[in-house]
Amino acid sequence: MAYVQAIVDAHNDGAYTPLIKNFNAIVFMGTPHRGANLAALLGNLLAVSFSQRKYVTQLQVNSDLIQLILDHFRDRAKSLELISYHESTEMRGIGVWAAFINGLMFIQVIVPKESAVIGVSGEISSSLNGNHLEIVKFLSEEDDNYITVAGNLSVLMRKVLIPRPDQPEGHPE
């Protein structure tokens, strides 16, 4: 969420106007825009180890801070092309993870679609084959996920680099 906050801050500070004009598109890969259920588990694990971290509570589902950042970002994202990908399969917790939850294996989607999608007009949302770790690892150029992401990036590049007659070059509206 740091990059989302950075865009909000750049819009609020005139010194960053030249920089913000060069942001035309953002691709999110399994980003928890509304938090993640496993943040609560991580918080409990850190509490047991006496090393709580403030950022963990901020990553919990629908935290006030995440909602505030997202609300401000939506207002500033109107000029951006956005793609949000989410995983289609669950992570399986084994080994160290399973030990922390009483030896049981957990099976869970880390960032579900409802958290991965921002929900602004024009946003492209797509599921990728695999769990949270697998969706960012392409095995080859024939990998279905690679083909999906490369195709969407190609569409983004055309939108950003080939201006419509009603907009200035390099700056989509």
N, C-alpha and C positions, 0 to 999 in steps of 0.2 A: 504493500500500500504506500510505500515511501515515494514512489514515482508519481502516484496519483496526487499525493499531498504536494509534491514538488511542482506539478503543473498548476495546482490551485494557487500556491504561493507565487509562482511566476506571473500569473494573471493579476495578482494583487500588488505586485511591485513593478512599477514602470521601468526599472533598470533592466528587467528581463524581457521586455517587449520584443527586441530583435530575436532573442532566443525562442520565445514561444511561437513566433511567426514561422519558425522552421519545423515545428512539430505538426505533421500532417496526419499521422496514423500511429496507432499503438496496437500491438498484438499481445494478448494476455494468454498465458498457458497454464490453466488450472489455478488461477489466482483467486483466493478466497475473499471476494469483495464484500461478502456479508459474514465473514468469519468461518471458522471450521469447528466441527464438533470435537475433534481431537485436541483442541486447545484446552478444554476442561481437563482431559486426561493428563496432558503435559503439565498443566498447573498443579494437579495433584501429585504428580511425580516429583516436581520441583519442590513442593511443600514438604514432602517426605525427606528430601535430601537437604532441606534447610537452605535452598537457594532460589526462592521465588523471584520471578522476573515480571516487571510491570507489563511488558509487551505481551505476555501470554494472555492476561485478562483482556487486553485490547483486541486479541484475535478470536475471542469467543464469539459464538454466533450472535449476530445483531447487537454487538456492543455499541454503546453510545458514540464512542470515538469513531469507529468504522462508519457508522451511519452518517455522522456529521461530515466526514471527509468525502464520502460517496455523494451526499447531497450537493456539496460545493463543486465536486468534480462534474456532476451531471450538467450543471449550469455552464461549465467551461468546455465541455466535450462536444458541443454542437458543431464546431468547426473541424472535428477530428473524425477520421475513419477508424472504426474500432472492430476488432475481431476478438472474440472470447472463446477459447477452447476449454472443454471439460473432459474428464476421464469417463470412460464407459464401464469400467470394471473395478471391483473392490480391491483394496490392499489386504493382504493376509498378514496378520501379525504373528510372527513366530520368534523363537529364540528369546532375545532380551525383551522385546516388546511383550511377548506372552507372559514372561515372568512377572512383569509389573501388574498384570491383571489376573493374578491368582492362577497362573499356569494355563489359562484358557486362551485359545486362539481367537483373535477378533477378526472379523471380516467387515470392511467398511469402505465406502467411497470417501476419500479424504476431503475433496472439494466437490460437492454435488452441483449439478447444473444451476440450481436456484441461487447458489452462492457465487458461482463462476461468471454468471451473466450480469452485466451492469443494468441492462434494461433501458437503454436509450434508443431513440429512433434511429434506424439505419445501422445499428450494431449487427454484425454477423456473428451468430452463435453456432458452434459446431462441436459435435462429440468426436473424440479421437479414440481409436481402439487401444485399450490398455488401462492400467492403473495410473495413479498420480506420478509415479516415477517413470513409467514406460512411455507416456505420451510425449516426452521431450527427447526421446532417444530413437533415432531413425536407423534402421538396419541397412538400408540401401535406398537408392533412388526409386526402386520398385515398391518400397514400403507404402502401404495404403495411407498411413499418417503423413508421410513425406509428400505424397501426391496431393493430399488434401491441403496441407499447409502451403506447399509451393504454389498450388493453383490459386489459393486465396491471396497469397503475397503478390502474385502476378496481377490479379485484379486490383489490389491496392496500388501497386506501382502505376498501372494505367490511370487510375483515378487521380493519383497525386501528380504524376508527371505529364499527363496529357490533359490540359485544362479544357473545361467546357467553354463555349463562347461567352458565357455570362460571368466568368470568374477569372481573376488574375492568375497568371502562370505559377504553378507550384503551390497554390494555396486554395484547397477545396473549401467550399462553404458548407 
